[in-house]
Amino acid sequence: MSPSVLTEPMETIRVDDDGGVRIITMNRPEALNAINSAMIDELTDAYQAAAEDQSIKVVVLTGEGRAFSAGADLKAMGGPPKQSRHELVDMLHAIIDLPQPLIAAVNGLGAGYGATICGLADMTVMAEDARIKAPFSALGLTAELASTYNFPRLMGPQKAMWFLLSSDWMSASECFDVGLALEVCASDLLDQRVMARASHLATMPRASLVMTKRLMVDAHRDAMKEAVAREGEGLNQLGGGPANVEAIAAFKDRRDPDFTGM
């Protein structure tokens, strides 16, 4: 990969180009790439910059270290609010409106956002030891990232219902079996396999990639944005409620190396 393509220092992500492929790496390995306000800002900026860059044909999202993303940074909740440029909805709209194909390279555990982003990505490639979880019910919350719309389409309504309600882990092989993952590969081959697919697409004319994706996504774009809005209303209703407060307090008290976010 080439050196970072952004000139300003970034706190939570790394952005690199390899030919016509832009690689966005969530870079908080000490926090299992949990997403905080700074990462929302930087990811939104990165997606918007990629959308405007005519040299970029494919975008890849992955995580640094052993995790893809453990979801929202629950440890930061309850602290003083931080000034930010973007809200979560801005990042989600930037993903939904991204003209180039987006490949999620799931290199390790993905919880909450780290799981539901797989439904917003156009393709997902997973390491064989990766696993994902939607812990929303256990946290007294509801699902997000348009997963209540995308997961039934991808997995079927009953499997999606169980996954989004149960807070159970789903293995990479199970994700492949239900249609959530395009490919599962050996962990040490993930970067190679993802870049092989991304580089192959990058040999195609950008206009063709963008047009075909637009034709496929346009039928669902408004519905995904409406799902994001409905989910946001649900999260606002449940966030801070008794079940949510109790679950967050219990989370902060335990020392779980595979902590789950939202």
The 8 nearest C-alpha neighbors of each residue, nearest first, counted from 0:
[[1, 17, 15, 16, 2, 22, 3, 18],
 [0, 2, 16, 15, 17, 3, 4, 18],
 [3, 1, 15, 4, 0, 16, 14, 5],
 [2, 4, 15, 14, 5, 1, 13, 16],
 [5, 3, 15, 14, 2, 6, 16, 1],
 [6, 4, 3, 7, 14, 8, 15, 9],
 [5, 7, 4, 8, 3, 9, 2, 14],
 [6, 8, 5, 9, 4, 3, 10, 41],
 [9, 7, 6, 10, 5, 13, 3, 12],
 [10, 8, 11, 12, 7, 13, 41, 5],
 [9, 11, 12, 8, 37, 38, 26, 41],
 [10, 12, 26, 38, 27, 9, 25, 37],
 [13, 11, 25, 26, 24, 9, 10, 14],
 [12, 14, 24, 23, 26, 3, 25, 15],
 [13, 15, 23, 3, 22, 4, 24, 12],
 [16, 14, 3, 22, 4, 1, 21, 2],
 [17, 15, 21, 20, 1, 22, 18, 0],
 [18, 16, 20, 0, 19, 1, 21, 15],
 [17, 19, 20, 16, 198, 201, 21, 55],
 [18, 20, 55, 56, 201, 54, 17, 57],
 [19, 21, 57, 17, 18, 16, 58, 55],
 [22, 20, 16, 58, 15, 59, 57, 17],
 [23, 21, 59, 15, 14, 58, 16, 60],
 [24, 22, 14, 60, 13, 59, 61, 21],
 [25, 23, 61, 13, 62, 12, 26, 60],
 [26, 24, 12, 62, 32, 63, 61, 27],
 [25, 27, 12, 11, 63, 28, 24, 32],
 [26, 28, 32, 30, 29, 11, 31, 25],
 [29, 27, 31, 64, 32, 30, 63, 26],
 [28, 30, 27, 31, 32, 64, 26, 33],
 [31, 29, 32, 28, 27, 33, 72, 69],
 [32, 30, 28, 66, 33, 29, 69, 68],
 [33, 31, 27, 68, 28, 30, 25, 26],
 [34, 32, 72, 69, 70, 71, 68, 31],
 [33, 35, 71, 72, 38, 70, 32, 39],
 [36, 34, 38, 37, 72, 71, 39, 33],
 [35, 37, 39, 38, 40, 83, 34, 81],
 [38, 36, 40, 39, 35, 41, 11, 83],
 [37, 39, 41, 35, 40, 11, 36, 34],
 [38, 40, 36, 42, 37, 41, 43, 35],
 [41, 39, 37, 43, 38, 85, 42, 84],
 [42, 40, 38, 44, 43, 39, 45, 37],
 [41, 43, 45, 39, 44, 40, 38, 46],
 [42, 44, 90, 46, 40, 45, 41, 39],
 [43, 45, 41, 47, 42, 46, 48, 40],
 [46, 44, 42, 48, 43, 47, 41, 49],
 [47, 45, 49, 43, 48, 44, 93, 42],
 [46, 48, 50, 44, 49, 45, 43, 93],
 [49, 47, 45, 51, 50, 46, 44, 52],
 [50, 48, 52, 46, 51, 47, 45, 55],
 [51, 49, 47, 48, 97, 52, 98, 46],
 [50, 52, 48, 49, 53, 47, 55, 46],
 [53, 51, 49, 54, 50, 55, 48, 56],
 [52, 54, 55, 51, 56, 50, 205, 49],
 [55, 53, 52, 19, 56, 205, 18, 20],
 [56, 54, 19, 53, 52, 20, 57, 21],
 [55, 57, 19, 205, 201, 99, 20, 54],
 [56, 58, 20, 100, 99, 55, 197, 101],
 [59, 57, 21, 101, 20, 22, 100, 102],
 [60, 58, 22, 102, 101, 103, 23, 21],
 [61, 59, 23, 103, 24, 104, 22, 102],
 [62, 60, 104, 24, 105, 103, 67, 25],
 [63, 61, 67, 25, 24, 66, 26, 64],
 [62, 64, 26, 28, 25, 24, 65, 66],
 [65, 63, 28, 66, 62, 31, 67, 26],
 [64, 66, 107, 63, 106, 67, 31, 28],
 [67, 65, 107, 108, 31, 68, 64, 62],
 [66, 68, 62, 107, 109, 106, 105, 108],
 [69, 67, 113, 32, 109, 33, 70, 66],
 [68, 70, 110, 33, 109, 260, 259, 31],
 [71, 69, 260, 112, 111, 261, 33, 110],
 [70, 72, 34, 260, 261, 33, 73, 35],
 [71, 73, 33, 74, 34, 35, 75, 260],
 [72, 74, 76, 75, 71, 260, 247, 251],
 [75, 73, 72, 76, 251, 77, 250, 78],
 [74, 76, 73, 72, 78, 77, 35, 79],
 [77, 75, 73, 78, 74, 72, 79, 247],
 [76, 78, 75, 79, 74, 80, 73, 247],
 [79, 77, 76, 75, 80, 74, 81, 73],
 [78, 80, 81, 77, 76, 75, 82, 36],
 [81, 79, 78, 82, 77, 76, 83, 36],
 [82, 80, 83, 79, 36, 37, 78, 35],
 [81, 83, 80, 84, 36, 37, 85, 79],
 [82, 84, 85, 81, 36, 40, 37, 86],
 [83, 85, 40, 82, 86, 39, 37, 36],
 [86, 84, 40, 83, 89, 87, 39, 90],
 [85, 87, 89, 88, 90, 39, 84, 83],
 [86, 88, 90, 89, 91, 39, 85, 36],
 [87, 89, 91, 86, 90, 92, 227, 85],
 [90, 88, 92, 86, 87, 91, 85, 93],
 [89, 91, 43, 93, 87, 88, 92, 94],
 [92, 90, 88, 94, 93, 89, 95, 87],
 [91, 93, 95, 89, 94, 90, 96, 88],
 [94, 92, 90, 96, 91, 95, 97, 46],
 [95, 93, 97, 91, 92, 96, 90, 46],
 [94, 96, 92, 93, 97, 91, 220, 119],
 [95, 97, 93, 94, 92, 98, 220, 50],
 [98, 96, 94, 50, 95, 99, 93, 46],
 [99, 97, 209, 96, 50, 100, 213, 212],
 [98, 100, 57, 209, 97, 56, 101, 58],
 [99, 101, 57, 121, 58, 102, 98, 212],
 [102, 100, 58, 121, 120, 59, 57, 99],
 [103, 101, 59, 122, 123, 120, 121, 104],
 [102, 104, 123, 60, 59, 105, 120, 61],
 [105, 103, 61, 124, 125, 60, 106, 123],
 [106, 104, 125, 67, 107, 103, 61, 124],
 [105, 107, 126, 67, 104, 129, 125, 66],
 [108, 106, 129, 66, 67, 65, 105, 109],
 [107, 109, 66, 130, 129, 67, 131, 110],
 [108, 110, 113, 131, 68, 114, 69, 67],
 [111, 109, 69, 132, 113, 114, 70, 131],
 [110, 112, 261, 70, 133, 113, 114, 260],
 [111, 113, 70, 115, 114, 116, 261, 110],
 [114, 112, 109, 68, 110, 70, 111, 116],
 [115, 113, 109, 110, 131, 111, 112, 116],
 [114, 116, 112, 117, 118, 146, 113, 144],
 [117, 115, 119, 118, 114, 112, 113, 120],
 [118, 116, 115, 120, 119, 114, 123, 103],
 [117, 119, 116, 115, 120, 149, 150, 146],
 [120, 118, 116, 117, 121, 95, 115, 144],
 [121, 119, 117, 101, 122, 118, 102, 103],
 [120, 122, 101, 100, 102, 119, 123, 118],
 [121, 123, 102, 120, 181, 103, 101, 124],
 [124, 122, 103, 180, 181, 102, 104, 117],
 [125, 123, 182, 104, 181, 180, 183, 105],
 [126, 124, 105, 183, 104, 171, 127, 106],
 [125, 127, 186, 184, 129, 106, 128, 183],
 [126, 128, 185, 184, 183, 129, 171, 186],
 [127, 129, 126, 130, 171, 107, 186, 170],
 [130, 128, 107, 108, 126, 171, 127, 106],
 [131, 129, 170, 108, 171, 169, 109, 168],
 [130, 132, 109, 114, 169, 110, 168, 108],
 [131, 133, 168, 110, 167, 134, 114, 166],
 [132, 134, 111, 166, 163, 135, 110, 114],
 [135, 133, 166, 137, 136, 132, 111, 138],
 [134, 136, 140, 138, 141, 137, 133, 142],
 [137, 135, 139, 138, 140, 134, 164, 141],
 [136, 138, 134, 135, 139, 166, 246, 140],
 [139, 137, 135, 246, 136, 243, 140, 134],
 [138, 140, 243, 242, 136, 137, 135, 237],
 [141, 139, 135, 138, 136, 237, 234, 238],
 [142, 140, 135, 234, 136, 233, 143, 230],
 [141, 143, 135, 146, 230, 163, 147, 140],
 [142, 144, 145, 230, 146, 227, 141, 115],
 [145, 143, 146, 227, 115, 116, 91, 112],
 [146, 144, 227, 226, 147, 148, 223, 143],
 [145, 147, 149, 150, 148, 144, 143, 115],
 [148, 146, 145, 149, 150, 142, 226, 151],
 [149, 147, 146, 145, 150, 151, 226, 223],
 [150, 148, 146, 152, 118, 151, 147, 145],
 [149, 151, 153, 146, 152, 159, 154, 148],
 [152, 150, 156, 155, 159, 154, 153, 149],
 [153, 151, 149, 150, 155, 154, 148, 156],
 [152, 154, 150, 151, 178, 155, 179, 149],
 [155, 153, 177, 151, 150, 159, 178, 152],
 [154, 156, 151, 152, 158, 157, 153, 159],
 [155, 157, 151, 159, 158, 160, 154, 152],
 [158, 156, 160, 159, 155, 161, 151, 154],
 [159, 157, 161, 160, 156, 155, 154, 162],
 [158, 160, 162, 156, 151, 157, 161, 150],
 [159, 161, 157, 163, 158, 162, 156, 164],
 [162, 160, 158, 164, 159, 165, 163, 157],
 [161, 163, 159, 160, 164, 165, 158, 167],
 [162, 164, 160, 133, 161, 159, 165, 142],
 [165, 163, 161, 162, 136, 160, 166, 135],
 [164, 166, 167, 161, 162, 163, 136, 134],
 [167, 165, 134, 133, 164, 132, 137, 136],
 [168, 166, 165, 132, 169, 162, 133, 134],
 [167, 169, 132, 131, 130, 170, 166, 133],
 [170, 168, 131, 130, 173, 132, 167, 174],
 [171, 169, 130, 173, 172, 174, 129, 168],
 [170, 172, 174, 173, 130, 129, 127, 125],
 [171, 173, 175, 174, 170, 176, 183, 127],
 [174, 172, 176, 170, 175, 171, 169, 177],
 [175, 173, 179, 171, 172, 177, 180, 176],
 [174, 176, 180, 172, 178, 173, 177, 179],
 [175, 177, 173, 174, 178, 172, 179, 180],
 [178, 176, 154, 174, 175, 179, 173, 153],
 [179, 177, 175, 180, 176, 154, 153, 174],
 [178, 180, 174, 175, 177, 153, 154, 181],
 [181, 179, 175, 123, 174, 182, 178, 124],
 [180, 182, 123, 124, 122, 175, 179, 178],
 [183, 181, 124, 180, 125, 184, 175, 123],
 [184, 182, 125, 127, 126, 124, 171, 172],
 [183, 185, 126, 127, 189, 186, 188, 125],
 [186, 184, 188, 127, 187, 126, 189, 183],
 [185, 187, 126, 189, 188, 127, 184, 128],
 [186, 188, 185, 189, 190, 126, 191, 184],
 [187, 189, 191, 185, 186, 190, 192, 184],
 [190, 188, 192, 186, 191, 187, 126, 193],
 [191, 189, 193, 192, 188, 194, 187, 104],
 [192, 190, 188, 194, 189, 193, 195, 187],
 [191, 193, 195, 189, 194, 190, 188, 196],
 [194, 192, 190, 196, 195, 191, 189, 197],
 [193, 195, 197, 191, 196, 192, 198, 190],
 [196, 194, 192, 198, 193, 197, 191, 199],
 [195, 197, 199, 193, 194, 198, 200, 192],
 [198, 196, 194, 200, 199, 195, 193, 201],
 [199, 197, 201, 195, 200, 196, 194, 202],
 [200, 198, 196, 201, 197, 202, 195, 203],
 [201, 199, 197, 202, 198, 203, 196, 57],
 [200, 202, 198, 203, 199, 56, 19, 197],
 [201, 203, 200, 199, 198, 204, 19, 205],
 [204, 202, 201, 200, 205, 208, 207, 199],
 [205, 203, 207, 206, 208, 202, 201, 56],
 [206, 204, 208, 207, 56, 209, 203, 201],
 [205, 207, 209, 204, 208, 210, 211, 203],
 [208, 206, 210, 205, 204, 209, 211, 203],
 [209, 207, 205, 211, 206, 210, 212, 204],
 [208, 210, 206, 212, 98, 207, 99, 211],
 [209, 211, 213, 207, 212, 208, 206, 214],
 [212, 210, 214, 213, 208, 209, 207, 215],
 [211, 213, 215, 209, 214, 210, 216, 208],
 [212, 214, 210, 216, 211, 215, 217, 209],
 [215, 213, 211, 212, 217, 216, 210, 218],
 [214, 216, 212, 213, 217, 211, 218, 219],
 [217, 215, 213, 219, 218, 214, 220, 212],
 [218, 216, 220, 219, 214, 213, 215, 221],
 [217, 219, 216, 220, 215, 214, 221, 222],
 [218, 220, 222, 217, 216, 221, 223, 215],
 [221, 219, 217, 223, 222, 216, 218, 224],
 [222, 220, 224, 223, 219, 225, 217, 218],
 [221, 223, 225, 219, 220, 224, 226, 148],
 [224, 222, 226, 220, 225, 145, 221, 219],
 [225, 223, 227, 221, 226, 222, 228, 220],
 [224, 226, 222, 228, 227, 223, 221, 229],
 [227, 225, 223, 145, 229, 224, 228, 230],
 [226, 228, 145, 224, 230, 225, 229, 144],
 [227, 229, 231, 225, 226, 230, 224, 232],
 [230, 228, 226, 232, 231, 227, 225, 233],
 [229, 231, 233, 227, 232, 228, 143, 226],
 [230, 232, 228, 234, 229, 233, 227, 235],
 [231, 233, 235, 229, 230, 234, 236, 228],
 [234, 232, 230, 236, 231, 235, 237, 229],
 [233, 235, 231, 237, 236, 232, 238, 141],
 [236, 234, 232, 238, 233, 237, 231, 239],
 [235, 237, 233, 234, 238, 232, 240, 239],
 [236, 238, 234, 240, 140, 235, 233, 239],
 [239, 237, 235, 240, 234, 236, 243, 140],
 [238, 240, 244, 243, 237, 241, 242, 236],
 [239, 241, 243, 237, 238, 242, 244, 139],
 [242, 240, 244, 243, 245, 239, 139, 246],
 [243, 241, 139, 245, 244, 240, 246, 138],
 [242, 244, 139, 246, 240, 138, 245, 241],
 [245, 243, 241, 247, 246, 242, 239, 240],
 [244, 246, 248, 242, 243, 247, 241, 249],
 [245, 247, 243, 249, 138, 248, 244, 242],
 [248, 246, 250, 244, 249, 245, 243, 251],
 [249, 247, 245, 251, 250, 246, 244, 252],
 [248, 250, 246, 252, 247, 251, 245, 253],
 [251, 249, 247, 248, 252, 253, 246, 258],
 [250, 252, 248, 249, 253, 247, 74, 73],
 [253, 251, 249, 250, 248, 254, 247, 255],
 [254, 252, 250, 251, 255, 249, 258, 248],
 [253, 255, 256, 252, 251, 258, 250, 257],
 [254, 256, 258, 257, 253, 250, 259, 252],
 [257, 255, 258, 254, 31, 259, 253, 30],
 [258, 256, 255, 259, 69, 108, 31, 254],
 [259, 257, 255, 256, 260, 69, 250, 254],
 [260, 258, 110, 69, 257, 70, 134, 261],
 [261, 259, 70, 71, 69, 111, 110, 73],
 [260, 111, 70, 71, 112, 135, 134, 110]]
